[in-house]
Amino acid sequence: MKLYTYFRSSAAYRVRIALNLKGIAYEPAFVHLVKDGGQQLQEAYHAINPEKLVPCLQDGDATISQSLAIIEYIDETHPEAPLLPADPLGRARVRSLAQMVACDIHPIDNLRVLRYLVHELKVSEDAKNEWYRHWIREGFAALETRLARDVDTRRFCHGDTPGLADCVLVPQVFNARRLNVDLAPYPTIVRIDQACMALPAFQAAQPSQQPDSE
C-alpha cells in the first residue's frame, strides 16, 4: 500500500492511526500542502486524486480517497483488530461520532477554507484563527455531551478497544491544542485522547513522528 500523506493533515493522520492499529506496513508518499504553492494542486497529484486532497491510498491497482472510506476499506480487507463494532447499532454509533468530527468540524476548518478566508475574503490572521477555534468548540460541545452520556463510551469512544471514532477524534484534539482551544469543558474527550495516546499506534502516527515533519 502507498499512502499519500502530509504530516499535519488531520485526515491523513486518521488513516495513519488506522494502518498502525492494524499493523499494516505502507509506503508513505509525501504531498506538501503549502510548499510550491501546494503540491496537491500540481498536475502530477491531480492525476492521482482529482479532489486535490490528502490522504489518498493506493492498494495495487485501486486508488481510494476520503479518509473515512479508506479506513473502512482497510477494516474490511484486514478484519483483525476491527475498527467497527460487530452489531449494526454499534457501527451506526461509531460512524455518527466519527462524522461529527469529519463532516461537521473538519471541513470548515480545512486548509483550503482557511486560505479562502484570508486570500479572497481578506480575513485577518486573528479572525481566521478564531473561526477555527469557534467551530472546534461548537463541535466538541456536542461530541462531549454524546460521549459523556452514552453507556457505550468506556475507555475509548466505543468500548475498551480503539476504533474508527478514536482515529478521527485524536487528530482533531491535536488541532485544538495547536490552536490553543481550552479543552477544560470537554473532560471525556480529553480522557479518551489520553487513553489513545498511551498506545504506540497513536504515538507513531502523530505529526511530529512523520518523516516530513517540519
CORDAQUI-V833253 format. One record per residue. N is the residue number from 1. RES is the residue in one letter. OMEGA is omega in radians with two decimals (999 if undefined). Layout:
n:N res:RES omega:OMEGA
n:N res:RES omega:OMEGA
//
This chain:
n:1 res:M omega:3.04
n:2 res:K omega:3.13
n:3 res:L omega:3.02
n:4 res:Y omega:-2.91
n:5 res:T omega:3.01
n:6 res:Y omega:-2.94
n:7 res:F omega:-3.04
n:8 res:R omega:3.10
n:9 res:S omega:-3.14
n:10 res:S omega:3.10
n:11 res:A omega:3.08
n:12 res:A omega:3.10
n:13 res:Y omega:3.11
n:14 res:R omega:-3.07
n:15 res:V omega:3.08
n:16 res:R omega:3.10
n:17 res:I omega:-3.10
n:18 res:A omega:3.11
n:19 res:L omega:3.13
n:20 res:N omega:3.12
n:21 res:L omega:3.12
n:22 res:K omega:-3.08
n:23 res:G omega:-3.10
n:24 res:I omega:3.06
n:25 res:A omega:3.13
n:26 res:Y omega:3.08
n:27 res:E omega:3.10
n:28 res:P omega:3.02
n:29 res:A omega:-2.95
n:30 res:F omega:3.12
n:31 res:V omega:-3.08
n:32 res:H omega:-3.03
n:33 res:L omega:-3.13
n:34 res:V omega:-3.07
n:35 res:K omega:3.10
n:36 res:D omega:-3.12
n:37 res:G omega:-3.10
n:38 res:G omega:-3.07
n:39 res:Q omega:3.10
n:40 res:Q omega:-3.11
n:41 res:L omega:-3.11
n:42 res:Q omega:-3.03
n:43 res:E omega:-3.11
n:44 res:A omega:3.12
n:45 res:Y omega:3.09
n:46 res:H omega:3.13
n:47 res:A omega:3.13
n:48 res:I omega:-3.12
n:49 res:N omega:-3.12
n:50 res:P omega:3.09
n:51 res:E omega:3.14
n:52 res:K omega:3.13
n:53 res:L omega:2.93
n:54 res:V omega:0.12
n:55 res:P omega:2.98
n:56 res:C omega:-3.09
n:57 res:L omega:3.00
n:58 res:Q omega:3.10
n:59 res:D omega:-3.02
n:60 res:G omega:3.14
n:61 res:D omega:-3.09
n:62 res:A omega:3.05
n:63 res:T omega:-3.06
n:64 res:I omega:3.07
n:65 res:S omega:-3.13
n:66 res:Q omega:-2.97
n:67 res:S omega:-3.11
n:68 res:L omega:3.08
n:69 res:A omega:3.11
n:70 res:I omega:-3.10
n:71 res:I omega:3.12
n:72 res:E omega:3.06
n:73 res:Y omega:3.10
n:74 res:I omega:-3.09
n:75 res:D omega:-3.12
n:76 res:E omega:-3.10
n:77 res:T omega:3.10
n:78 res:H omega:-2.94
n:79 res:P omega:3.13
n:80 res:E omega:-3.03
n:81 res:A omega:-3.05
n:82 res:P omega:-3.14
n:83 res:L omega:3.09
n:84 res:L omega:3.13
n:85 res:P omega:-3.12
n:86 res:A omega:-3.05
n:87 res:D omega:-3.10
n:88 res:P omega:-3.13
n:89 res:L omega:3.09
n:90 res:G omega:3.11
n:91 res:R omega:3.13
n:92 res:A omega:3.14
n:93 res:R omega:-3.12
n:94 res:V omega:3.10
n:95 res:R omega:3.13
n:96 res:S omega:3.12
n:97 res:L omega:-3.14
n:98 res:A omega:-3.10
n:99 res:Q omega:3.04
n:100 res:M omega:3.07
n:101 res:V omega:-2.98
n:102 res:A omega:-3.09
n:103 res:C omega:-3.02
n:104 res:D omega:3.14
n:105 res:I omega:-2.96
n:106 res:H omega:-3.03
n:107 res:P omega:-3.10
n:108 res:I omega:3.01
n:109 res:D omega:-3.09
n:110 res:N omega:-3.08
n:111 res:L omega:-3.08
n:112 res:R omega:3.06
n:113 res:V omega:3.14
n:114 res:L omega:3.09
n:115 res:R omega:3.13
n:116 res:Y omega:3.11
n:117 res:L omega:-3.06
n:118 res:V omega:-2.98
n:119 res:H omega:-3.08
n:120 res:E omega:-3.10
n:121 res:L omega:3.06
n:122 res:K omega:3.08
n:123 res:V omega:3.14
n:124 res:S omega:3.11
n:125 res:E omega:3.13
n:126 res:D omega:3.14
n:127 res:A omega:3.10
n:128 res:K omega:-3.13
n:129 res:N omega:3.09
n:130 res:E omega:3.00
n:131 res:W omega:-3.12
n:132 res:Y omega:-3.11
n:133 res:R omega:-3.12
n:134 res:H omega:-3.07
n:135 res:W omega:3.00
n:136 res:I omega:3.13
n:137 res:R omega:3.12
n:138 res:E omega:-3.10
n:139 res:G omega:-3.12
n:140 res:F omega:3.11
n:141 res:A omega:3.12
n:142 res:A omega:-3.12
n:143 res:L omega:3.10
n:144 res:E omega:3.13
n:145 res:T omega:3.13
n:146 res:R omega:-3.07
n:147 res:L omega:-3.07
n:148 res:A omega:-3.04
n:149 res:R omega:-3.02
n:150 res:D omega:-3.14
n:151 res:V omega:-3.14
n:152 res:D omega:3.02
n:153 res:T omega:3.09
n:154 res:R omega:3.14
n:155 res:R omega:3.14
n:156 res:F omega:-3.09
n:157 res:C omega:3.13
n:158 res:H omega:3.11
n:159 res:G omega:-3.02
n:160 res:D omega:3.01
n:161 res:T omega:-3.11
n:162 res:P omega:-3.12
n:163 res:G omega:-3.06
n:164 res:L omega:-3.10
n:165 res:A omega:3.12
n:166 res:D omega:3.09
n:167 res:C omega:-3.12
n:168 res:V omega:-3.09
n:169 res:L omega:-3.01
n:170 res:V omega:3.09
n:171 res:P omega:3.12
n:172 res:Q omega:3.04
n:173 res:V omega:3.07
n:174 res:F omega:3.12
n:175 res:N omega:-3.14
n:176 res:A omega:3.13
n:177 res:R omega:-3.13
n:178 res:R omega:3.13
n:179 res:L omega:3.05
n:180 res:N omega:3.03
n:181 res:V omega:3.08
n:182 res:D omega:-3.09
n:183 res:L omega:-3.13
n:184 res:A omega:3.14
n:185 res:P omega:-3.03
n:186 res:Y omega:-3.03
n:187 res:P omega:3.13
n:188 res:T omega:3.09
n:189 res:I omega:-3.14
n:190 res:V omega:-3.14
n:191 res:R omega:3.14
n:192 res:I omega:3.10
n:193 res:D omega:3.12
n:194 res:Q omega:3.11
n:195 res:A omega:3.12
n:196 res:C omega:-3.05
n:197 res:M omega:3.00
n:198 res:A omega:-3.08
n:199 res:L omega:-3.13
n:200 res:P omega:-3.12
n:201 res:A omega:3.13
n:202 res:F omega:3.14
n:203 res:Q omega:-3.09
n:204 res:A omega:-3.10
n:205 res:A omega:-3.02
n:206 res:Q omega:-3.02
n:207 res:P omega:-3.09
n:208 res:S omega:-3.12
n:209 res:Q omega:-3.09
n:210 res:Q omega:-3.12
n:211 res:P omega:-3.13
n:212 res:D omega:-3.12
n:213 res:S omega:3.13
n:214 res:E omega:999
//
